[in-house]
Structure formats: C-alpha cells, structure tokens
Amino acid sequence: MQLLFRNAHAIAKKGRPFTDFAWMCEASLKEHFRELHMKALMPTRIGGTRWLPHLFNALDHFLRGYAGIVHHLEEKSQDTTHTNAVLRAKFKGFLNIAKNGVVLRFCCLLHDTIYQLKNLSKSLQRSVSTLAEAQRCLSSTQAVIEKYKSRPGPKLRSVLDTDTYEGVLLKPSDAGQHDKAKNELIDSLCQCITARFSDVNSGVLHAMRLASFQCWPEADTSSDFGDEEINKLISHFRPLLLSAGVDVDLIPDQWTILKAELYTAGFSQAGTIEKTWPTVNRMLRHRCPDILDLFDALLTIPASTADCERGFSVMKQVKSDWRSRLKGESLSDLLKTQLCSPDIKDFDPTKAINIWHVDGLRRRRPEFVRKNITKETSDSEEEASSESSEDI
C-alpha cells in the first residue's frame, strides 16, 4: 500500500521530480490538451496546512486530465530530438506508472476516500457547527469509508471492470493486490479516526449530543431519555451555571417539562413546529429558563478550533499597525461586529443610516429626507427633535 501511495502521490503532484525533466513544459502539455479538445488541467502542488484538499485537487486533475497527460508522456518518451536519453527514460518510467491498472485504481480509491474526508473537514470548520453535528458527521463519514470495502466509490467504479480509462489501454492488474491495498487503507483510516475522536463517544462530549434535535427520538417512548446526560452536564458546567445565576437544582425537573411540552406540541410530527432552539426559547423560556440557559451554553461551544483561528485572523485585520492603540473594549466590540453580524449581502443599512442622521443633539443633515418614512421611524425622529430642543 505504501508503494502504491508513493506512486499515486508522485504522478499527481506538481514540482519535483517533474521539473527536472520538463514535465512542467506547460505550453507543450496544454497543446496536447487542445489537440484532444480537453480542458487543460495542470498538476498542482501538494502540501501546506490544507494538504488534504490540495491532494484531492491533484488527484482530481490527474484523473480528469488522464488522456492528455498520458499523451504528453508518450510523446516525450519517444522524442529523440529535444529530449536526451536520461529524460526519455524518466518519462517512460512515469508513463509505465500512469498506465498501471493497480496504481490507477488506487488513485481512484484515494480520490473517493479523500473526497469524504474533505467534506468532513469542511463540516467541522463551519462556524455554526455544534459538537452534536460533528459527532454525526464523524459517524456518517466513517460508515461511508467502511462501505467502500464491499461497494466501490464512484471513481473506482468507473475503472473497476474495464481495461481502459479515458480511451487509454491499461496494463493488466492484480485484483488481489488491489483488494489488499484497499482494505489496508480503509482499516488504517478508520482506526485513525476512531483513535483521534475516541472521546466524543463518552463522558460530557457524548452527553452534549442532546443539543441536536436530530439525536432526539421521534416519540417520547422513554420517560428517562436524556436524564443521565443532563446530570453529567450539570456536574461539569456547575461553576459556569452558578456564576451566571442559573438555579442548577431546577434543571432536572425543567428537562422533564421541556420534553413533555415539546412532544405535546407536536415535536415528533414532521412540520408541526420548527425544530430549532430559537423557536423553543420563544415557546418555553417562561417555563424552563434554567435548562434553556444550559443549552445556550452548549450551543456556544465550537466543534473545532476553526472559530479560534478565524477570530485571531480577524483580530490581526482589525488591530493593525495603524490601529495598535485600540483599547480592549473597542477591540472586543469591533470583533463582535465582524464575527457575529450577518453577512454583508444580507445587511440593510437603511435603518442605521436613518438613526445616524436623526440621532444626536444636532442633526447632521437637516435637509435629509427619508424615502420610506414609517410610523416607528417618524416617532423616533420626533423624540430626537424634542430632546434636542429641550437641550437648547
């Protein structure tokens, strides 16, 4: 498996050793793509902090531009005019690797598995992703990868039962060698995922799955559903809850009330009520304030460190060399505005502009006339004008 991975890694990437023997003659390679009426998909570099999507892009370019790349290697390996014997031998060696059926099928297997891991990484980096959603994504991704043992993925399925790929005849492959490498790869990936995220299936992290409604049963068939998890959460977050003024002794009873109210209101029926925490807060904040404060605390915990890295990145943009004397309060307000505000495409500045023009001891633009004057804004304007006249 290691040999297959090194070969797949080598033929997909940009840089050494290809720069040594003119693999990156981009003009020549692009010309071969044009001759085949294909989009020019050049090899890409692999590495860096985002090596997983980089490796996926390199494999994707190699597989989708396979015909053009093989045609390029064939011509260079037979070019006795502009290519010396050493370079021709290197081209021929990489051509043999590229046309090897076992290596190509392993590239397709890597493409399928890395695609699932790339999507998992994107899901974990979402700012609105919770720990409960992260647990579900981990379980589903691992299930899909394990399924590849018996059911090939979309890329591997296209080359599994044929001797050609993109019109290129492949060298005969050993099915036993491919199956052995496939099982080793999948077993290693599943073992690494299980070992890396072993703590999400026990303790407080496992109890935090209650924050996701998708983990709730469709019907309240068990009267003690979630009781054990709530006790674990209370024990772990007790100092935080007490400092916020939450009565932790009332949380177990309010948990029972919360379940009963939601299932009575049609929580288990599709479309009866919206299964979101803002809706539950509007409905039951007066009945279950303490348990809802606990869930608010759970929902603020990010699923990964991506939010922390995103916050440091925004802080460097806000507190630059030109604004190095910002105070902590001002910096905190600016960061909240940047990180917690809706997207600029969804922001309507009209209300803020009206307030800026009207609010204050003296109007900034006395001739300013709003196009759409509502009762609420007109009342606020009258109040502002009356306050300014009293001050005068």
C-alpha atoms as one frame of an Amber mdcrd trajectory, in Angstrom:
protein
   0.000   0.000   0.000   2.851   2.399   0.798   4.399   1.804  -2.636   1.072
   2.443  -4.357   0.553   5.618  -2.353   4.022   6.925  -3.235   3.383   6.239
  -6.935  -0.048   7.886  -6.820   1.416  10.831  -4.921   4.252  11.200  -7.428
   2.256  11.153 -10.663  -0.381  13.598  -9.347   1.735  16.416  -7.955   3.460
  19.406  -9.465   7.136  20.074  -8.766   9.974  17.643  -8.277  10.833  15.359
  -9.897   8.806  16.661 -12.854  10.598  19.985 -13.080  13.845  18.061 -13.654
  12.722  16.533 -16.936  10.358  19.150 -18.343   7.110  17.643 -17.106   6.116
  21.212 -16.458   6.577  22.317 -20.051   3.158  23.894 -19.710   2.976  25.041
 -23.299   3.607  21.514 -24.569   1.193  19.910 -22.108  -1.528  22.454 -22.859
  -1.049  21.816 -26.561  -1.789  18.116 -26.028  -4.979  19.030 -24.158  -6.048
  21.270 -27.043  -5.391  18.500 -29.552  -7.721  16.220 -27.583 -10.306  19.022
 -27.177  -9.955  18.815 -23.399  -9.726  21.443 -20.716  -6.122  21.939 -19.621
  -5.815  20.507 -16.104  -2.269  21.070 -14.906  -0.637  19.215 -11.995  -0.916
  21.069  -8.690   1.329  21.323  -5.664   0.694  19.170  -2.607   1.428  20.222
   0.941   0.904  23.118   3.310  -1.642  23.439   6.070  -4.505  22.499   3.722
  -2.788  19.407   2.340  -5.992  17.348   2.242  -7.872  19.482  -0.327  -4.583
  20.039  -2.167  -4.054  16.303  -2.528  -7.663  15.879  -3.661  -7.270  18.589
  -6.318  -4.039  16.992  -7.570  -5.688  13.579  -7.912  -8.779  15.117  -9.491
  -6.705  16.938 -12.118  -4.718  13.795 -12.872  -7.811  11.598 -13.314  -9.841
  14.116 -15.306  -6.863  15.057 -17.498  -5.572  11.497 -17.731  -5.741  11.206
 -21.524  -3.825  14.450 -22.119  -1.148  13.655 -19.536  -0.562  10.151 -20.932
  -0.374  11.522 -24.457   2.179  14.076 -23.252   4.310  11.382 -21.564   4.180
   9.137 -24.613   5.409  11.878 -26.929   8.193  12.994 -24.575   9.383   9.427
 -24.032   9.802   8.993 -27.823  11.203  12.453 -28.601  14.816  11.860 -29.618
  15.318  15.384 -30.974  14.711  17.641 -27.987  14.972  15.119 -25.137  18.114
  13.291 -24.056  18.212   9.610 -23.113  18.044  10.192 -19.347  14.922  12.331
 -19.580  13.313   9.910 -22.030  13.900   7.092 -19.545  12.275   9.125 -16.777
   9.283   9.907 -18.969   8.974   6.251 -19.875   9.115   5.228 -16.213   6.328
   7.612 -15.232   4.323   6.529 -18.270   4.500   2.927 -17.077   3.305   4.004
 -13.628   0.446   6.065 -15.069  -0.764   3.164 -17.266  -0.506   0.615 -14.460
  -4.004  -0.602 -13.684  -3.304  -1.174  -9.966  -1.882   2.332  -9.499  -4.749
   3.962 -11.399  -7.371   2.089  -9.382  -5.585   3.064  -6.183  -5.680   6.707
  -7.328  -9.446   6.370  -7.824  -9.781   4.824  -4.354  -7.799   7.714  -2.853
  -9.996  10.177  -4.740 -13.176   8.664  -3.248 -11.889   8.454   0.317 -10.242
  11.890   0.352 -13.457  13.397  -1.027 -15.308  12.133   2.063 -12.557  13.358
   4.406 -12.520  16.750   2.692 -16.262  17.154   3.205 -15.869  16.101   6.842
 -13.196  18.745   7.317 -15.459  21.406   5.798 -18.336  20.381   8.081 -16.167
  20.592  11.189 -14.915  24.056  10.200 -18.390  25.590   9.819 -18.960  28.382
  12.347 -22.491  27.142  13.099 -21.463  23.515  13.573 -22.071  22.090  17.061
 -20.413  19.156  18.786 -23.517  17.038  18.249 -23.413  17.718  14.498 -19.679
  16.958  14.485 -20.369  13.563  16.073 -22.951  12.751  13.406 -20.603  13.814
  10.610 -17.820  11.638  12.023 -20.091   8.597  12.266 -21.548   9.010   8.781
 -18.136   9.612   7.170 -16.653   6.553   8.819 -19.648   4.472   7.728 -19.233
   5.566   4.088 -15.492   4.809   4.094 -16.040   1.382   5.635 -18.700   0.693
   2.989 -16.030   1.106   0.301 -14.720  -2.332   1.269 -17.752  -4.034  -0.262
 -19.112  -1.291  -2.511 -16.644   0.774  -4.579 -16.953   4.530  -4.755 -17.978
   6.461  -7.878 -14.445   6.989  -9.247 -13.277   3.453  -8.553 -16.473   2.003
 -10.018 -15.685   3.628 -13.380 -12.393   1.687 -13.795 -13.012  -1.476 -11.812
 -14.478  -3.702 -14.524 -12.688  -2.345 -17.593  -9.230  -2.483 -19.117  -9.324
   1.097 -20.429  -9.644   4.535 -18.869 -10.372   7.666 -20.871  -9.611   5.696
 -24.023  -6.166   4.579 -22.796  -5.424   0.859 -22.591  -4.233  -0.088 -19.097
  -1.744  -2.762 -18.186  -3.250  -5.885 -16.621  -3.729  -5.504 -12.874  -3.765
  -7.925  -9.988  -7.188  -7.841  -8.315  -5.802  -9.435  -5.160  -3.135  -6.725
  -4.795  -5.760  -4.013  -5.234  -8.123  -5.551  -2.664  -5.296  -5.941  -0.159
  -4.217  -2.310  -0.554  -7.849  -1.142  -0.364  -8.519  -3.000   2.882  -5.276
  -1.761   4.430  -6.063   1.845   3.519  -9.645   1.762   4.799  -8.713  -0.047
   8.016  -5.933   2.443   8.702  -8.213   5.434   8.087 -10.984   4.066  10.312
  -8.523   3.252  13.082  -7.047   6.752  12.920 -10.499   8.383  13.016 -11.557
   6.229  15.963  -8.347   6.926  17.880  -8.386  10.663  17.110 -12.013  11.194
  18.126 -12.417   8.446  20.716 -13.515  10.878  23.433 -16.659  12.023  21.587
 -18.449   8.770  22.412 -18.174   9.026  26.171 -18.465  11.483  29.037 -19.528
  15.090  28.633 -18.913  15.242  24.862 -21.284  12.330  24.320 -23.881  13.967
  26.580 -23.730  17.158  24.517 -25.495  15.376  21.662 -28.761  16.480  23.319
 -28.134  19.911  21.797 -29.039  18.457  18.386 -32.720  17.668  17.823 -31.735
  15.018  15.291 -30.477  12.912  18.208 -33.882  13.032  19.910 -36.321  10.137
  19.405 -39.349  10.730  17.207 -41.643   9.906  20.128 -41.195  10.220  23.872
 -41.150   6.471  24.386 -38.651   6.600  27.238 -39.528   8.697  30.264 -35.882
   8.900  31.329 -34.495   9.920  27.935 -31.566  12.263  28.476 -31.712  12.237
  32.289 -28.264  10.698  32.672 -26.766  13.091  30.126 -28.323  16.110  31.840
 -26.811  15.063  35.169 -23.353  14.803  33.554 -23.718  18.230  32.002 -24.854
  19.782  35.289 -21.914  18.269  37.135 -19.420  19.506  34.518 -20.808  23.017
  33.964 -21.943  23.728  37.552 -19.400  26.522  38.258 -20.257  28.261  34.982
 -24.002  27.987  35.547 -23.781  29.228  39.137 -21.709  32.237  38.088 -24.443
  33.093  35.545 -27.187  32.930  38.192 -28.734  29.660  36.982 -30.575  27.528
  39.543 -28.977  24.162  38.761 -31.276  22.287  41.169 -34.285  23.063  38.962
 -32.678  21.857  35.722 -33.673  18.122  36.012 -37.355  18.983  36.553 -37.309
  21.578  33.799 -35.777  18.995  31.459 -38.812  16.773  32.018 -41.137  19.750
  31.446 -39.252  20.690  28.284 -39.619  17.212  26.791 -43.303  16.954  27.720
 -44.141  20.385  26.299 -42.328  19.788  23.015 -43.775  16.345  22.353 -47.257
  17.561  23.328 -46.929  20.484  20.905 -46.211  18.052  18.053 -42.436  17.883
  18.158 -42.452  14.316  16.819 -44.690  15.170  13.843 -42.949  16.473  10.762
 -43.757  20.098  10.024 -45.864  20.770  13.123 -43.300  23.032  14.818 -39.889
  24.254  13.739 -37.168  22.196  15.401 -34.776  25.000  16.281 -33.586  26.338
  19.612 -34.734  29.935  18.909 -38.277  28.569  18.439 -38.036  26.555  21.665
 -36.749  29.622  23.528 -39.702  31.698  22.349 -42.151  28.989  23.324 -40.813
  27.843  26.700 -38.457  30.498  28.069 -41.016  31.361  30.781 -41.417  27.706
  31.820 -37.867  26.346  31.550 -35.377  29.222  31.819 -32.608  27.296  33.591
 -32.464  24.278  31.256 -32.523  26.625  28.250 -29.579  28.545  29.730 -27.706
  25.239  29.897 -28.426  24.526  26.225 -27.422  28.083  25.310 -24.038  27.386
  26.917 -23.705  24.123  24.958 -24.521  25.794  21.659 -21.800  28.412  22.155
 -19.057  25.757  22.306 -17.481  25.411  18.819 -16.974  21.988  17.304 -13.353
  22.683  16.340 -10.587  25.254  16.696 -11.509  26.798  13.337 -13.511  29.522
  15.113 -10.496  30.411  17.269  -8.251  30.634  14.223 -10.884  32.684  12.425
 -11.072  35.046  15.394  -7.294  35.554  15.516  -7.273  36.232  11.789  -9.964
  38.912  12.126  -8.165  40.414  15.147  -4.982  40.845  13.093  -7.002  42.636
  10.416  -8.713  44.959  12.919  -5.758  45.730  15.191  -3.182  46.591  12.577
  -0.030  48.685  12.878  -2.110  51.779  12.165  -4.593  50.960  14.956  -2.239
  49.482  17.534  -3.591  51.639  20.391  -7.117  50.230  20.346  -8.405  49.540
  23.832  -9.672  46.127  24.824 -13.332  47.168  24.902 -13.192  48.812  21.492
 -11.374  45.828  20.016 -13.930  43.438  21.526 -16.836  45.450  20.051 -15.220
  45.526  16.613 -14.553  41.786  16.710 -18.171  41.087  17.698 -19.327  43.228
  14.791 -17.083  41.357  12.361 -17.708  37.814  13.629 -21.310  37.865  14.863
 -23.003  40.174  12.356 -24.872  38.726   9.368 -23.215  38.612   6.002 -22.847
  41.970   4.283 -25.072  40.713   1.444 -27.948  40.300   3.920 -27.432  43.613
   5.752 -29.832  46.512   5.110 -28.134  49.760   6.191 -31.240  51.962   5.816
 -32.241  51.845   9.474 -28.696  52.552  10.643 -28.390  55.491   8.230 -31.655
  56.980   9.471 -30.562  56.688  13.092 -27.201  58.273  12.320 -28.824  61.252
  10.564 -31.530  61.799  13.182 -29.881  60.842  16.474 -27.748  63.419  18.266
 -28.032  66.879  19.785 -27.899  68.489  16.368 -28.898  66.924  13.108 -26.013
  66.086  10.858 -28.047  66.710   7.689 -31.071  68.973   8.278 -32.109  68.671
   4.603 -32.076  64.837   4.749 -35.456  63.357   3.718 -36.126  59.661   4.010
 -37.886  57.958   1.145 -39.878  55.451   3.206 -40.986  57.013   6.477 -42.704
  54.535   8.766 -44.562  55.337  11.954 -41.781  53.895  14.084 -39.045  55.989
  12.478 -41.148  59.161  12.491 -41.809  58.741  16.216 -38.099  58.264  16.893
 -37.345  61.396  14.873 -39.896  63.436  16.838 -38.411  62.198  20.117 -34.909
  63.109  18.968 -36.017  66.582  17.854 -37.857  67.205  21.131 -34.791  66.167
  23.127 -32.561  68.456  21.085 -34.969  71.404  21.584 -35.055  70.811  25.344
 -31.262  70.819  25.490 -31.157  74.092  23.583
